Amino acid sequence: MPVFKVHISPTVEAEIEHYVHEIAKDSIPNALKWYGGMMDKISTLIQSPARCPYADEIAFHDYEIRNLIFGNYRILFHIKGSTVQVLHVKHGKMKRRPLE
């Protein structure tokens, strides 16, 4: 089974950091637990990322966008060759719209 390289952009790192800060307002231990869980979930993309369904945002773009669910959050990503590019981390309640 091929192993993929997962790339997390600075934009995605900032999105994750934003959610950690929001969660930490109520509970620092929960924020740390969420962060660890999120990173663990993203790391699963090294194997079989195509197992994840297409994201609704695919309708706005000319390339595949898939999503991996982590609790109430969606990890949006694109597979290109042997690399998985994590595009965004969004709360599930956020409106589906073109990615920036």
Rosetta blueprint (number, residue, H / E / L):
1 M L
2 P L
3 V E
4 F L
5 K E
6 V E
7 H E
8 I E
9 S L
10 P H
11 T H
12 V H
13 E H
14 A H
15 E H
16 I H
17 E H
18 H H
19 Y H
20 V H
21 H H
22 E H
23 I H
24 A H
25 K L
26 D L
27 S L
28 I H
29 P H
30 N H
31 A H
32 L H
33 K H
34 W H
35 Y H
36 G H
37 G H
38 M H
39 M H
40 D H
41 K H
42 I H
43 S H
44 T H
45 L H
46 I H
47 Q E
48 S L
49 P H
50 A H
51 R H
52 C L
53 P L
54 Y E
55 A L
56 D H
57 E H
58 I H
59 A H
60 F H
61 H L
62 D L
63 Y L
64 E L
65 I L
66 R E
67 N E
68 L E
69 I E
70 F E
71 G L
72 N L
73 Y E
74 R E
75 I E
76 L E
77 F E
78 H E
79 I E
80 K E
81 G L
82 S L
83 T E
84 V E
85 Q E
86 V E
87 L E
88 H E
89 V E
90 K E
91 H E
92 G L
93 K L
94 M L
95 K L
96 R L
97 R L
98 P L
99 L L
100 E L
